[in-house]
Amino acid sequence: MKINKKLEISLQQLIVEVVGILLLLAFLITFFVLYGNKGEIIYFTDSMYNLQISTIAKSAILVIPIICFIVFVIISFFQFYPAIWNLSKEDEKNKLQNNKILECIKLMISYTKLVFVIIFAYISLMSIQGKLLGKWFIPSAIIIAVLEIAFFIYRFIVLNKKLSADSLKDDNSNNDKLDK
């Protein structure tokens, strides 16, 4: 199913995509510069008491940025092929509605990728430096991800109400024309 033969990208989505790609590249470059300067074993220390807590092989930390990059590329691939998404069949009546929903979904995916890169970059950079994530990292990451998704759910609800109202107006005007 094709919603739109050429995928148009909004300015906001373009900015978020560029920021996400630049952040991913900066993260990977920084990670590999730090990675090259480390020994074979990374020591994790408690910054408060300056005690060694645990050790990990340097190669084990290499998995995190690789997974981040692969997931970013896969999400980007699916983002630009909306034919695989589960949207209703296209007809003239709901073509505009599907395109507006499609724009909102693409923007949500762009922001989700950006949040994903930020979270993985923080985990990787803290790990390569041998620092603990901190007790507020996981709750903060979950809250940020949930707020981002909740924001787009709210946008979907507002968009759906607006499109339903516009569709109702069109139906009423068509019925008035038929009555005459």
C-alpha positions in Angstrom: 0.0 0.0 0.0 1.4 3.4 -1.0 0.2 6.5 0.8 2.4 8.9 -0.9 4.7 8.1 -3.9 7.3 10.6 -2.9 7.9 11.0 0.8 8.1 14.7 1.6 10.0 15.7 4.6 8.9 18.7 6.8 11.5 21.3 7.9 11.0 20.2 11.6 11.6 16.6 10.7 14.6 17.5 8.6 16.1 19.4 11.5 15.5 16.5 13.9 17.0 14.0 11.4 20.1 16.1 10.9 20.6 16.7 14.6 20.1 12.9 15.2 22.6 12.0 12.5 25.2 14.6 13.7 24.7 13.4 17.3 25.2 9.8 16.3 28.3 10.6 14.3 29.7 12.8 17.2 28.9 10.0 19.7 30.6 7.3 17.5 33.7 9.5 16.9 34.0 10.4 20.6 33.5 6.8 21.7 36.1 5.4 19.4 38.7 8.1 20.4 38.1 7.2 24.0 38.1 3.5 23.2 41.5 3.7 21.6 43.0 5.4 24.6 41.8 2.7 27.1 43.6 -0.4 28.2 42.2 -3.9 27.7 40.2 -3.7 31.0 38.0 -0.9 32.2 37.7 -0.3 35.9 34.4 1.0 37.3 34.9 3.2 40.4 32.5 4.8 42.8 33.1 8.5 42.4 32.0 9.2 45.9 34.4 6.9 47.7 36.9 6.4 44.8 36.6 2.7 45.2 36.9 0.1 42.4 33.6 -1.6 42.1 34.1 -3.9 39.1 36.0 -4.4 35.9 34.9 -5.2 32.3 36.8 -6.1 29.2 37.1 -3.2 26.8 35.7 -5.3 23.9 32.4 -5.8 25.8 31.6 -2.1 25.8 32.1 -2.0 22.0 28.7 -3.8 21.5 26.7 -0.8 22.7 27.6 1.7 19.9 27.4 -1.0 17.3 23.8 -1.9 18.4 22.9 1.8 18.5 24.1 2.3 15.0 22.4 -0.8 13.6 19.1 0.1 15.3 19.3 3.7 14.1 19.8 2.5 10.5 17.0 -0.1 10.7 14.5 2.5 12.1 15.5 5.0 9.5 14.9 2.4 6.8 11.4 1.6 8.0 10.7 5.3 8.5 11.1 6.1 4.9 9.1 3.1 3.6 5.6 3.8 4.9 4.1 1.1 2.7 4.9 -1.4 5.4 3.0 0.6 8.1 -0.5 -0.5 8.9 -2.5 2.5 7.7 -6.0 2.2 6.2 -6.4 1.8 2.4 -6.0 4.9 0.5 -9.0 6.4 -1.3 -9.7 10.0 -2.3 -11.7 10.7 0.9 -9.0 9.7 3.4 -5.9 10.5 1.3 -5.4 13.9 3.0 -6.0 12.3 6.4 -3.5 9.5 5.8 -0.9 12.0 4.6 -1.3 14.1 7.8 -1.1 11.1 10.0 1.9 9.9 8.0 3.7 13.3 8.6 3.0 13.0 12.4 4.2 9.4 12.5 7.4 10.3 10.6 8.1 13.1 13.0 7.5 10.9 16.0 10.0 8.3 14.7 12.5 11.1 14.1 12.2 12.2 17.7 12.3 8.7 19.0 15.5 8.0 17.1 17.0 11.2 18.7 16.0 10.2 22.2 17.4 6.7 21.5 20.8 8.0 20.4 21.0 10.3 23.4 20.3 7.5 25.8 22.7 5.0 24.2 25.4 7.7 23.8 25.2 8.5 27.5 25.4 4.8 28.5 28.4 4.2 26.2 30.3 7.2 27.1 29.9 6.7 30.8 30.9 3.0 30.4 34.0 3.7 28.4 35.1 6.2 31.1 34.4 3.6 33.8 31.8 5.7 35.5 28.5 4.5 36.9 25.3 5.7 35.3 23.8 7.0 38.5 20.6 6.1 40.3 18.5 8.6 38.4 19.5 7.5 34.9 17.0 4.8 34.3 14.0 6.7 35.8 15.0 9.8 33.8 15.4 7.8 30.5 12.1 6.1 31.0 10.3 9.4 31.8 11.9 11.2 28.8 10.8 8.3 26.5 7.3 8.1 27.9 6.8 11.9 27.7 8.0 11.9 24.1 5.5 9.2 23.2 2.7 10.8 25.3 3.3 14.1 23.5 2.8 12.4 20.1 -0.3 10.5 21.3 -1.7 13.9 22.3 -0.9 15.2 18.8 -2.6 12.2 17.2 -5.7 12.8 19.3 -5.8 16.5 18.3 -5.1 15.7 14.7 -7.8 13.0 14.6 -10.4 15.4 16.1 -9.5 18.1 13.6 -9.6 15.7 10.7 -12.9 14.2 11.9 -14.4 17.7 12.2 -13.2 18.6 8.7 -14.5 15.4 7.3 -17.9 16.0 8.9 -18.1 19.4 7.4 -17.2 18.0 4.0 -19.9 15.3 4.3 -22.5 17.9 5.4 -21.7 20.2 2.5 -21.9 17.3 0.0 -25.3 16.3 1.5 -26.5 19.9 1.1 -25.5 19.9 -2.6 -27.3 16.6 -3.1 -30.4 17.9 -1.5 -30.6 20.8 -3.9 
